[in-house]
Amino acid sequence: MSSFDVSASGLSAQRKRLDIIANNIANAETTRTARGGPYRKQQVVFSVGQDNGDTSGVHVTEIVEDPRAPKIVLRPGHPDADAKGFVAMPNVNVMEEMVDMVSATRAYEANVASLDAAKTMIKKALDIAR
């Protein structure tokens, strides 16, 4: 049953990663946040066996902000533009996010395939035992 636990933890971790990627894409043009300034890209940090004392599986340990500086873009007339017309935009690159989304989707699909394979093996083992 530990193979189910490992795959389930991978599914959960990749789902969280997909949620963060979707949030980054949704805020790619957000120039004003509650903390002030533009939105900052978030990233998921994974670790192995750190959740509830488990020794296997992958878990999200934290969500960190990308340290890259905001993009400065000339947009006179924008409500958040400075006196020279420059706006600090989020440090989100939508193309990078799309690549990360494909990667997370593939990892999610791999965990589903692993669950299916484990289920099939257990079913065949039960059939042999009959």
Backbone hydrogen bonds in HBPLUS format (Angstrom, degrees):
<---DONOR---> <-ACCEPTOR-->    atom                        ^
c    i                          cat <-CA-CA->   ^        H-A-AA   ^      H-
h    n   atom  resd res      DA  || num        DHA   H-A  angle D-A-AA Bond
n    s   type  num  typ     dist DA aas  dist angle  dist       angle   num
A0004-PHE N   A0001-MET O   3.00 MM   3  5.32 129.7  2.26 104.3 117.2     1
A0005-ASP N   A0001-MET O   3.25 MM   4  6.71 152.8  2.33 146.2 153.6     2
A0006-VAL N   A0002-SER O   2.91 MM   4  6.19 159.1  1.96 153.7 158.4     3
A0007-SER N   A0003-SER O   3.05 MM   4  6.16 167.9  2.06 144.2 147.8     4
A0008-ALA N   A0004-PHE O   2.81 MM   4  5.91 157.7  1.86 148.0 155.2     5
A0009-SER N   A0005-ASP O   2.93 MM   4  6.09 153.9  2.00 144.6 151.2     6
A0010-GLY N   A0006-VAL O   3.02 MM   4  6.29 150.9  2.11 144.3 152.6     7
A0011-LEU N   A0007-SER O   2.85 MM   4  6.16 154.4  1.92 150.5 157.5     8
A0012-SER N   A0008-ALA O   2.99 MM   4  6.20 162.7  2.02 148.5 152.7     9
A0013-ALA N   A0009-SER O   2.93 MM   4  6.09 159.8  1.97 146.2 151.9    10
A0014-GLN N   A0010-GLY O   2.95 MM   4  6.09 163.5  1.98 150.5 154.7    11
A0015-ARG N   A0011-LEU O   2.92 MM   4  6.06 149.0  2.02 145.1 154.1    12
A0016-LYS N   A0012-SER O   3.06 MM   4  6.31 155.6  2.12 145.9 151.8    13
A0017-ARG N   A0013-ALA O   2.98 MM   4  6.27 153.3  2.05 143.4 151.3    14
A0018-LEU N   A0014-GLN O   2.86 MM   4  6.10 156.2  1.91 146.5 152.3    15
A0019-ASP N   A0015-ARG O   2.93 MM   4  6.23 150.0  2.02 144.6 153.0    16
A0020-ILE N   A0016-LYS O   3.01 MM   4  6.32 156.9  2.06 151.1 156.2    17
A0021-ILE N   A0017-ARG O   2.95 MM   4  6.21 159.2  1.99 150.8 156.9    18
A0022-ALA N   A0018-LEU O   2.93 MM   4  6.10 161.8  1.96 148.7 153.5    19
A0023-ASN N   A0019-ASP O   2.97 MM   4  6.20 150.3  2.06 142.4 150.9    20
A0024-ASN N   A0020-ILE O   2.89 MM   4  6.18 151.5  1.97 147.9 155.6    21
A0025-ILE N   A0021-ILE O   2.98 MM   4  6.29 161.8  2.01 154.2 158.2    22
A0026-ALA N   A0022-ALA O   2.92 MM   4  6.08 159.2  1.96 146.8 153.1    23
A0027-ASN N   A0023-ASN O   3.08 MM   4  6.21 136.3  2.28 139.7 150.1    24
A0027-ASN N   A0024-ASN O   3.20 MM   3  5.23 131.2  2.45  94.6 107.4    25
A0028-ALA N   A0025-ILE O   3.28 MM   3  5.15 167.5  2.30 109.0 108.6    26
A0030-THR N   A0027-ASN O   3.12 MM   3  5.00 169.8  2.13 108.1 111.2    27
A0039-TYR N   A0030-THR O   3.09 MM   9  5.70 169.4  2.10 152.4 151.3    28
A0033-THR N   A0037-GLY O   2.98 MM   4  5.91 129.0  2.25 151.5 164.0    29
A0036-GLY N   A0033-THR O   2.96 MM   3  4.97 146.1  2.08  99.7 110.5    30
A0066-ASP N   A0041-LYS O   2.75 MM  25  5.35 163.0  1.78 150.8 154.1    31
A0043-GLN N   A0064-VAL O   2.73 MM  21  5.34 150.9  1.82 157.0 166.0    32
A0064-VAL N   A0043-GLN O   2.87 MM  21  5.34 149.4  1.96 156.4 160.7    33
A0045-VAL N   A0062-GLU O   2.90 MM  17  5.38 156.9  1.95 172.1 166.2    34
A0061-THR N   A0045-VAL O   2.84 MM  16  5.79 157.5  1.89 156.7 164.3    35
A0047-SER N   A0059-HIS O   2.85 MM  12  5.44 142.3  1.99 150.6 162.4    36
A0059-HIS N   A0047-SER O   2.81 MM  12  5.44 158.6  1.85 159.6 166.2    37
A0049-GLY N   A0057-GLY O   2.99 MM   8  5.51 149.0  2.09 136.6 146.4    38
A0054-ASP N   A0051-ASP O   3.01 MM   3  5.74 169.5  2.03 127.6 130.1    39
A0071-LYS N   A0089-MET O   3.03 MM  18  4.98 135.6  2.23 132.5 138.6    40
A0089-MET N   A0071-LYS O   2.61 MM  18  4.98 175.3  1.61 164.7 163.9    41
A0073-VAL N   A0087-VAL O   2.92 MM  14  5.29 167.6  1.94 150.8 153.4    42
A0087-VAL N   A0073-VAL O   2.71 MM  14  5.29 160.6  1.75 153.9 160.2    43
A0075-ARG N   A0085-GLY O   2.75 MM  10  5.51 152.6  1.82 165.4 168.4    44
A0078-HIS N   A0075-ARG O   3.08 MM   3  5.75 160.0  2.13 141.2 142.5    45
A0081-ALA N   A0078-HIS O   3.03 MM   3  5.23 168.1  2.04 119.3 120.3    46
A0082-ASP N   A0086-PHE O   2.84 MM   4  5.44 155.3  1.90 143.7 149.2    47
A0085-GLY N   A0082-ASP O   2.96 MM   3  5.20 161.0  2.00 112.4 118.5    48
A0096-GLU N   A0093-ASN O   3.03 MM   3  5.36 117.2  2.44 106.5 121.0    49
A0097-GLU N   A0093-ASN O   3.03 MM   4  6.37 157.2  2.09 153.4 160.7    50
A0098-MET N   A0094-VAL O   2.93 MM   4  6.18 147.9  2.04 145.2 153.4    51
A0099-VAL N   A0095-MET O   3.06 MM   4  6.37 154.6  2.13 147.7 153.9    52
A0100-ASP N   A0096-GLU O   2.90 MM   4  6.19 161.0  1.94 151.4 156.9    53
A0101-MET N   A0097-GLU O   2.81 MM   4  6.00 145.0  1.93 141.3 151.7    54
A0102-VAL N   A0098-MET O   3.00 MM   4  6.29 155.5  2.06 146.4 151.6    55
A0103-SER N   A0099-VAL O   3.01 MM   4  6.29 161.3  2.05 149.4 154.7    56
A0104-ALA N   A0100-ASP O   2.86 MM   4  6.08 162.0  1.90 150.5 155.1    57
A0105-THR N   A0101-MET O   2.88 MM   4  6.03 154.3  1.94 146.1 153.6    58
A0106-ARG N   A0102-VAL O   2.93 MM   4  6.16 158.1  1.97 150.1 155.6    59
A0107-ALA N   A0103-SER O   2.98 MM   4  6.23 157.5  2.03 148.4 154.8    60
A0108-TYR N   A0104-ALA O   2.89 MM   4  6.07 153.0  1.96 144.4 152.1    61
A0109-GLU N   A0105-THR O   2.89 MM   4  6.16 162.3  1.92 150.6 155.1    62
A0110-ALA N   A0106-ARG O   2.89 MM   4  6.14 148.4  1.99 145.5 154.4    63
A0111-ASN N   A0107-ALA O   3.08 MM   4  6.37 150.3  2.18 144.2 151.1    64
A0112-VAL N   A0108-TYR O   3.02 MM   4  6.40 150.6  2.11 148.6 157.4    65
A0113-ALA N   A0109-GLU O   2.94 MM   4  6.20 157.8  1.99 147.9 153.7    66
A0114-SER N   A0110-ALA O   2.94 MM   4  6.17 149.6  2.04 141.6 150.2    67
A0115-LEU N   A0111-ASN O   2.97 MM   4  6.23 155.2  2.03 145.2 151.3    68
A0116-ASP N   A0112-VAL O   2.95 MM   4  6.24 160.8  1.99 150.9 156.1    69
A0117-ALA N   A0113-ALA O   2.91 MM   4  6.14 156.5  1.97 147.5 153.8    70
A0118-ALA N   A0114-SER O   2.97 MM   4  6.19 161.4  2.01 149.8 154.5    71
A0119-LYS N   A0115-LEU O   2.91 MM   4  6.10 159.2  1.95 150.7 156.9    72
A0120-THR N   A0116-ASP O   2.94 MM   4  6.15 157.9  1.99 147.7 153.5    73
A0121-MET N   A0117-ALA O   2.96 MM   4  6.21 159.1  2.00 149.6 155.1    74
A0122-ILE N   A0118-ALA O   3.00 MM   4  6.21 163.0  2.03 151.4 155.5    75
A0123-LYS N   A0119-LYS O   2.96 MM   4  6.14 157.8  2.01 147.4 154.0    76
A0124-LYS N   A0120-THR O   2.93 MM   4  6.17 159.5  1.98 150.4 155.5    77
A0125-ALA N   A0121-MET O   2.92 MM   4  6.12 153.9  1.99 147.2 154.8    78
A0126-LEU N   A0122-ILE O   2.97 MM   4  6.20 153.7  2.04 147.4 154.0    79
A0127-ASP N   A0123-LYS O   2.96 MM   4  6.22 148.8  2.06 144.1 153.2    80
A0128-ILE N   A0124-LYS O   2.95 MM   4  6.19 151.6  2.03 147.4 154.3    81
A0129-ALA N   A0125-ALA O   3.10 MM   4  6.31 150.1  2.19 141.5 149.3    82
A0130-ARG N   A0127-ASP O   3.30 MM   3  5.41 147.7  2.41  98.4 107.4    83
